[in-house]
Amino acid sequence: MKFINALSFAKRLDKSDPLKTVHQQFHIPTIKGKPSLYLTGNSLGLQPRKANEFIAKELQDWAKLGVEAHFHARHPWLYYHKFGKETLAAILGAKPAEVVAMNQLTVNLHLMMISFYRPTASRFKIITEAGAFSSDQYAFESQAKLHGLNPMDVLVELKPRPGEFHLRTEDIIKSIEDNAGQVAMVIFGAVQYYSGQFFDLPAISTAGHKAGAMVGFDLAHAIGNVVLHLHKDDVDFAVWCSYKYLNSGPGGVGGAFVHQRHHRSFNLPRLAGWWGQDERERFRMKKGFRPMPGVDGWQVSNFPVISGAVQLASLEIFQRTGMKSLRKKSELLTGYLEFLLNEMNSDQFLIITPADPRQRGCQLSILMKRNGKNVFRRLTSNGVVADWREPDVIRVAPVPLYNTFEEVYRFATIFKNSLAV
C-alpha cells in the first residue's frame, strides 16, 4: 500500500478497517479528561470492557456456592485451566493439549528449565541473546548455579554486529553450530523486548535440534502480537505472560507450551504439584506423583480463577477476530507509523526495529540520539502513553485490537513537534 502523510488518509484507512469497531471493546485511559494516545500495549494491554462481567460471574458463584463452585460454577473452577485452551492454541499455532494457562512467566520458565535444561560435563551451554529481559537473565543464571555451574561458563550471549541493532539469523545459526558439542539449550525471547526484533523461530529450532539442544522461547512480547506456529516449528517449550498483548490484567496468569513429543516423557524431572497430578486421582491425596499427560502435567498449583476470568474476557475477543486478521492490520498500522517517522527525515532519532515486517511485531523502537528524555516528557504532557527504556529508546506499539490509524497519525504529529521544541 502506498501511504500518504495526511489526516484524511488515516481516517480513510480507519473507515475501511474490518476491525474498526473492536477498539470499542476496551477501556481507553484518559488524560486530563480526554482519551489518551495509548501506545504501550507492549507493556500492559488495555482492559476489556467485559472483564467486570467475567469477574462478577466468578464472584457471584463464589458467594452463592462457596467451595462447591469448584464443581458447580458456570465455569467450574476445577477445570478452569481448560477453558481457554482452544483459543490459546489458535494464537500459538499449537494443539490444545500443548498449551496451558498457569503461574507467571518466570515461574513457568524455571519449571520448564528444570525439565529441559539437563547439563552434563560436556554439554552445558545456553545460547541466548545478549540483553535479554532481566527476568530471563536472572533465571538463566540461577539455573546454571542450581547445577553447580558458573554462569560465565554457561551463557553464550549473542550481540548484533558492530553498528547494527538486531541479530542476523545466520549469526545465530553459526553460533549454534560452533557450539554444537557443548550446547544444551537454545532460548530466545521470540520478540526482543528492546529492539522489537521477531526472531526466525523455525530456523533457530532446526539449528538447535541439529546441534543436539533443547529449544525454547519466551513469548512475552510475541503472544497475541505475531503469528506463531509452535507445533509446526518443532519448538520444545515456550512460556509467556498475558498482561501485554493478551490483555489479561496486571500480573495476569501466564502460560506454557510443551510439544506433544514430550507429553509422555514422565521420566523427565519436574517440580511436581498437586494440580499436575492425574486429575482422576488428585483428591485421593496418595503418595506418588503421577503427572497428567501433556503440558497440564507441569502444573503445580490450582488455577487463579479471578485472574483467569479477565483472560477469558480477552480471549473471547481474540476468538472472534483471529490472529491473521489482527496481524494484517498490525502490519499496516506499524508500517504507517514507520512511514510517518521516516517522512520527518530527522537526524535526532533512528528506528532500530527491523524494517522487514516479517522480522517485527507491532512495536517500533525509536533510538533517540539526543534530548530523548525531554522528547519523551513532551509526548507524555501531550497525552501520549508510550514507553521509555534506558538508556535512550522510546518504544511505541500500535496494537491492532484498539489502536487506530488516526491515532498513529496524531502521535507522529506530536512526536515531530516535540523534536522541534
Backbone hydrogen bonds, N-H to C=O, Kabsch-Sander energy under -0.5 kcal/mol:
donor,donor_aa,acceptor,acceptor_aa,energy
3,F,1,M,-0.7
6,A,4,I,-1.8
10,A,6,A,-1.9
11,K,7,L,-2.6
12,R,8,S,-1.8
13,L,9,F,-2.2
14,D,10,A,-2.1
15,K,11,K,-2.2
16,S,12,R,-1.6
17,D,14,D,-0.9
20,K,17,D,-1.7
22,V,19,L,-1.5
23,H,19,L,-0.5
24,Q,21,T,-1.4
25,Q,22,V,-2.2
26,F,23,H,-1.5
27,H,47,Q,-2.5
28,I,26,F,-0.5
31,I,34,K,-3.2
34,K,31,I,-1.6
36,S,29,P,-3.0
37,L,383,G,-2.9
38,Y,36,S,-1.2
39,L,37,L,-0.9
39,L,385,V,-2.6
41,G,397,A,-0.7
43,S,40,T,-1.8
44,L,40,T,-2.2
45,G,243,Y,-2.8
49,R,25,Q,-2.9
51,A,48,P,-1.9
52,N,49,R,-0.5
54,F,50,K,-2.5
55,I,51,A,-2.7
56,A,52,N,-2.9
57,K,53,E,-1.7
58,E,54,F,-1.2
59,L,55,I,-2.4
60,Q,56,A,-2.8
61,D,57,K,-2.4
62,W,58,E,-2.3
63,A,59,L,-2.6
64,K,60,Q,-2.6
65,L,61,D,-2.8
66,G,61,D,-0.5
66,G,62,W,-2.1
68,E,65,L,-1.7
69,A,66,G,-2.0
70,H,67,V,-1.9
71,F,68,E,-1.7
72,H,68,E,-2.7
73,A,69,A,-1.4
77,W,69,A,-1.6
78,L,70,H,-2.1
79,Y,76,P,-1.6
80,Y,77,W,-1.6
82,K,79,Y,-2.2
83,F,79,Y,-0.5
83,F,80,Y,-1.1
85,K,82,K,-1.2
88,L,84,G,-2.7
89,A,85,K,-2.9
90,A,86,E,-1.8
91,I,87,T,-2.3
92,L,88,L,-2.1
93,G,89,A,-1.2
94,A,89,A,-2.6
98,E,95,K,-2.5
99,V,96,P,-1.3
100,V,256,A,-1.8
101,A,81,H,-0.6
102,M,100,V,-0.5
102,M,254,G,-1.3
108,N,104,Q,-2.7
109,L,105,L,-2.4
110,H,106,T,-2.3
111,L,107,V,-2.3
112,M,108,N,-2.6
113,M,109,L,-2.4
114,I,110,H,-2.1
115,S,111,L,-1.1
116,F,112,M,-2.9
117,Y,113,M,-2.1
118,R,116,F,-0.9
120,T,123,R,-2.9
124,F,122,S,-0.6
124,F,182,Q,-1.8
125,K,182,Q,-2.6
126,I,154,V,-2.3
127,I,185,M,-2.5
128,T,126,I,-0.5
128,T,156,V,-2.4
130,A,158,L,-2.9
132,A,129,E,-0.9
136,D,133,F,-1.0
137,Q,133,F,-2.0
138,Y,134,S,-2.8
139,A,135,S,-2.0
140,F,136,D,-2.7
141,E,137,Q,-2.4
142,S,138,Y,-2.5
143,Q,139,A,-2.4
144,A,140,F,-2.1
145,K,141,E,-2.2
146,L,142,S,-2.2
147,H,143,Q,-1.1
147,H,144,A,-0.7
148,G,145,K,-2.2
149,L,144,A,-2.5
153,D,150,N,-1.7
154,V,150,N,-1.5
155,L,151,P,-2.7
156,V,126,I,-3.0
157,E,155,L,-0.6
158,L,128,T,-2.7
158,L,156,V,-0.6
164,E,161,R,-2.6
171,D,168,R,-0.6
172,I,168,R,-1.7
173,I,169,T,-2.6
174,K,170,E,-2.1
175,S,171,D,-2.0
176,I,172,I,-2.1
177,E,173,I,-2.6
178,D,174,K,-2.9
179,N,175,S,-1.4
180,A,177,E,-1.3
182,Q,179,N,-2.1
183,V,179,N,-2.4
184,A,125,K,-2.9
185,M,125,K,-1.9
186,V,214,M,-2.8
187,I,127,I,-2.6
188,F,216,G,-1.3
190,A,188,F,-0.7
190,A,218,D,-2.2
191,V,218,D,-0.5
192,Q,190,A,-0.5
192,Q,197,Q,-3.0
196,G,192,Q,-2.3
198,F,359,Q,-2.8
199,F,190,A,-2.7
199,F,197,Q,-0.7
201,L,199,F,-1.5
204,I,200,D,-2.3
205,S,201,L,-2.9
206,T,202,P,-2.5
207,A,203,A,-2.3
208,G,204,I,-2.7
209,H,205,S,-2.4
210,K,206,T,-2.1
211,A,207,A,-1.6
212,G,209,H,-1.3
213,A,208,G,-2.8
214,M,184,A,-2.3
216,G,186,V,-2.5
217,F,237,F,-1.2
218,D,188,F,-2.3
219,L,217,F,-0.7
219,L,239,V,-3.4
222,A,219,L,-1.6
223,I,219,L,-2.6
225,N,222,A,-2.4
226,V,222,A,-2.3
228,L,91,I,-0.8
230,L,92,L,-2.3
231,H,93,G,-2.4
232,K,93,G,-0.6
233,D,229,H,-2.9
234,D,231,H,-1.4
235,V,230,L,-1.8
236,D,215,V,-1.6
237,F,215,V,-1.4
238,A,257,F,-1.9
239,V,217,F,-2.0
240,W,255,G,-1.9
242,S,252,G,-0.5
247,N,244,K,-1.2
248,S,242,S,-2.2
252,G,249,G,-2.5
254,G,103,N,-3.7
255,G,240,W,-1.8
256,A,100,V,-2.3
257,F,238,A,-2.7
258,V,98,E,-1.9
259,H,236,D,-2.2
262,H,259,H,-2.2
263,H,260,Q,-1.5
265,S,262,H,-1.8
266,F,264,R,-1.8
268,L,265,S,-1.9
272,A,270,R,-1.0
273,G,299,Q,-0.6
275,W,300,V,-1.5
276,G,273,G,-1.6
277,Q,273,G,-0.6
277,Q,274,W,-0.5
278,D,290,R,-2.8
281,E,278,D,-2.4
282,R,278,D,-0.8
284,R,281,E,-2.0
285,M,282,R,-0.7
292,M,276,G,-2.4
294,G,263,H,-1.1
295,V,97,A,-1.8
297,G,294,G,-1.7
298,W,295,V,-2.4
299,Q,296,D,-1.6
305,V,303,F,-1.3
308,G,304,P,-2.7
309,A,305,V,-2.1
310,V,306,I,-1.1
311,Q,307,S,-1.4
312,L,308,G,-2.2
313,A,309,A,-1.7
314,S,310,V,-1.9
315,L,311,Q,-3.2
316,E,312,L,-1.7
317,I,313,A,-0.7
317,I,314,S,-0.8
318,F,314,S,-1.8
319,Q,315,L,-2.7
320,R,316,E,-1.3
321,T,317,I,-2.1
322,G,318,F,-2.8
326,L,322,G,-1.9
327,R,323,M,-3.0
328,K,324,K,-2.1
329,K,325,S,-2.0
330,S,326,L,-2.7
331,E,327,R,-2.4
332,L,328,K,-1.3
333,L,329,K,-3.0
334,T,330,S,-2.8
335,G,331,E,-1.8
336,Y,332,L,-2.6
337,L,333,L,-2.2
338,E,334,T,-2.7
339,F,335,G,-2.4
340,L,336,Y,-2.5
341,L,337,L,-2.3
342,N,338,E,-2.6
343,E,339,F,-1.9
344,M,340,L,-0.6
344,M,341,L,-1.1
345,N,342,N,-1.2
350,L,367,L,-2.0
352,I,350,L,-0.6
352,I,365,S,-2.5
353,T,365,S,-0.6
359,Q,356,D,-2.4
360,R,357,P,-1.2
361,G,196,G,-0.8
364,L,396,V,-2.9
366,I,364,L,-0.6
366,I,394,I,-3.0
367,L,350,L,-3.1
367,L,365,S,-0.7
368,M,366,I,-0.6
368,M,392,D,-3.2
369,K,348,Q,-2.7
369,K,367,L,-0.6
370,R,348,Q,-0.8
375,V,371,N,-2.4
376,F,372,G,-2.5
377,R,373,K,-2.3
378,R,374,N,-2.1
379,L,375,V,-2.2
380,T,376,F,-2.3
381,S,377,R,-2.5
382,N,378,R,-1.0
382,N,379,L,-0.8
383,G,380,T,-1.7
384,V,379,L,-2.3
385,V,37,L,-2.7
386,A,384,V,-0.8
387,D,395,R,-1.3
389,R,393,V,-3.0
393,V,389,R,-2.4
394,I,366,I,-2.5
395,R,387,D,-3.3
395,R,393,V,-0.6
396,V,364,L,-2.5
397,A,39,L,-2.7
399,V,397,A,-0.9
402,Y,399,V,-0.9
403,N,399,V,-2.9
408,V,404,T,-1.7
409,Y,405,F,-2.4
410,R,406,E,-2.7
411,F,407,E,-2.7
412,A,408,V,-2.3
413,T,409,Y,-2.0
414,I,410,R,-2.4
415,F,411,F,-3.1
416,K,412,A,-2.5
417,N,413,T,-2.2
418,S,414,I,-2.2
419,L,415,F,-1.7
420,A,416,K,-1.2
421,V,417,N,-0.8
